[in-house]
Amino acid sequence: MRNKFRHFPILFLLSSSPRRNDAFIHTRTNFIPKVSRHCDPTSNGESGNTCDPIFFPVGKSDFPSIVKSKQFFVDNSNYIRKFEKIGEQIIFTRPPRWGKSLLLSMLQSYYDINTTKEEFDELFGGLEIYKQVTLEAREFYVLPIDLTVSVVGDLRSIQQAMFNEINGQLKNFTERYHIVGAEIIFGDALASLVNVVNSLRNQRPGAKLYVMIDEYDRFANKLMFENLDHYDKIIVGSTSEDPASSPLQAFLETVKKIKTARTLIMGISSIVLADASGANIFTSVSNRKALGSAVGFKEQDLVRGLEHISLSPSQRKSALELMRKLFNGYRFHGTPDDAPLFCSQQCLHFLAALADGCILFLLKDDYWRNVDVPKLLVHISDSNCRISKNVFSVLTRSSITRRDIFHLVSNYSIPVLEGSLNTEYRLNDLINPVMNIRKFDPQVCIDRSRAFMFSHGMLTLAPRRSNLSESEVELVIPNSLARDSYFTELDSMVELRSFDIGLVFDAPTAPTIQVFLQSIVNQTETLHSDDFLEDVLQVELESFLKVLVLRNPHYRIICEGSVESRNYLDILLVDTVNDIAVVLELARIRYKYILDLLPPNESTSATRFNVAKLRAAVECKYEKDLLNLQWKNYSNVKQSVEELLSQKAIQCQTYVNKIRECGFHEKVQLIVSSKTTIYSFAVVQVGERIVVRNCDLKKQQ
């Protein structure tokens, strides 16, 4: 009887006034102070208070359960109002494990017409939104759809798994709202969706439907990473003109046709929506500044969390500094520069481990400061929050995107046009760009890869500097946890051993350096492309060497970019144990500037066919013949490779003299002393060939 009775006021309100009672109207516009029954999760704990690890809901996204169980909860309910105002058919994306599902669960409870006043008061009474409840609270029939679908099997089985998931949630919807007679069709979830919505509107005239789609791109991302052929057929479809050829596109088209009052789609990036082109009515609000801090933790949230754990003041301070180092630094559009965000699930994992006591030893006398980041992460990192290997796999399929990945670990920030992070792009644009040199713009592909990395949490916005234009922003690796993910993946890409770099110092001769650098170039597709400028050689070599140096703490590397000055040496490698330094001065000649190998009419615009011919021609030449090749330099002056190599050798020797005279940058002086033995080499890359000369004029090799 109770379930039947509760729907009488709903039917009455739909046919007359949308308001439920005058008493509740009062709570919408005037904040009524009250004592929260769940004050522990949302108020400061007292010093010395302790809790069980379960107090921190790691991996949990059930809002009512968290609140009723009095678990730790960060109040971001003030964003409900902002989501409500920003649009009706929207998509909101954030990196994995950032609390999107919990946000959606809170929105479901807030808008659900089945949420009674008593339940609403219990769930929201202590939260910010309760001070002024919006008019649309408890006004919708909410249809939640979670697209966490298995991708095991053939195309038919994957599609059926998707339909089964949707049908199951449609069945739950009809039971929750007592919708009778709606046919659920096993083999066609799209027809089931139409049937359920039609039955709702027939039985509840004027009903407002709110569709909330969670993890919309989860199974698509699995396909993207594991089976591109299935991705094309299930997400993209056989033709963009036929939505039915793509199950996901057909589903989104159906959501569009049923004309919901509101639709909110949650996921990681909008790339899948672009590929499923039927979703063109949904507006991405991910980069709206009003929503910059809608998910994630702020520092004051972590301070409150630490107060629930039995820690001394010095331990709490140490724990907060540790979380700043490893988990902080995320900024989205609208996130204040001075209030960067923390990944919520990573912090919950850390707080639960602290409450359990298993990592307290790290806080004793700030012991964690003496532990290398990779070893530190073994104790405190949630592996689910690390950047996925699959994301790196997608990016490194294109030689274009490899440059940025190696560039980033060299501690550079990357300037981008802010609008490039909002540009729609498809997966094929990212991993298989058009390689016609006459038309191809590498910067477009780079912008897409950066937007992809930004959406997956590999990059984040840097604090704004005064010298940037209004249309520019800078991207950086957010923190030590993310940076370690880069190095872990790069370490597997770099097929060089500690022994290889050891040989550079054991036998610092031109032949040794040539073999060493050539082995790096052979692994780096970017260096084979004529599209990139000459400085790509330095960027790539520097990044590879940094990965090798990480494996060997007694090796150090300093480069032009690291010392933040022009006209300095390109790369300086130092063996601090044996007090040996190797200086490299670099240059690169692209195929299309090698005049001896190109017809006169194609001397500055080599086609892909010509590049292939030039590669073969360069590969078969003896080094003496290679040095005699003529090329047109950056001043449009003709010279030989030999002349360029000699110029670089003189330039390199000048820099070495500066080092010996202690007239160099302070970073160099920290690791190079008057007792250091310095070897210097000029390096020129001709196409894919490496030529090296010893710069000690007394020992030409």
Buried (B, 14 or more C-beta within 10 A) or exposed (E): EEEEEEBEEBBEBBEEEEEBEEEBEEBBEEEEEEEBEBEBBBEEBEEEEEBEBBBBBBEBBBBBEBBBBBBBBBBBBBBBBEBBEBBBBBBBBBBBBBBBBBBBBBBBBBBBBBBEEEBBBBBBBBBBBBBEBBEBBBBBBBBBBBBEBEBEEEEEEBBBBBBBBBBBBBBEBBEEBBBEEBEBBEEEBBBBBBBBBBBBBEBBEEBBBBBBBBBBBBBBBBBBBEBBEBBBBBBBBEEBEEBEBBBBBBBBBBBBEBEBBBBBBBBBBBBBBBBBBBBEEBEBBBBBEBBBBBBBBBBEBBEBBBBBBBBEEEBBBBBBBBBBBBBBBBBBBBBEEEEBBBBBBBBBBBBBBBBBEEBBEBBEEBEBEEEEBBEBBEBBBBEEBBBBEBBBBBBBBBBBBBBBBBBBBBBBBBEBBBEBBEBBBBBBBBBEBEBEBEEBEBEBBBBBBBBBBBBBBBBBBBEEEEEEEEEBBBBBBBBBBBBBBBBBBBBEBBEBEEEBBBBBBEEBBBEBBBBBBBBBBEBBBBBBBBBBEBBBBBBBBBBBBBBBBBBEEEBBBBBBBBBEEEEBBBBBBBBBEEBBBBBBBBBBBBBBBBBEBBEEEEBEEBBEEBBEBBBEBBEEBEEEEBBEBBBBBEEEEEBBBBBBBBBBBEBBBBBBEBBEEEEBBEBBEEBBEEEBEBBBBBBBBBBBBBBBBBBBEEEEE
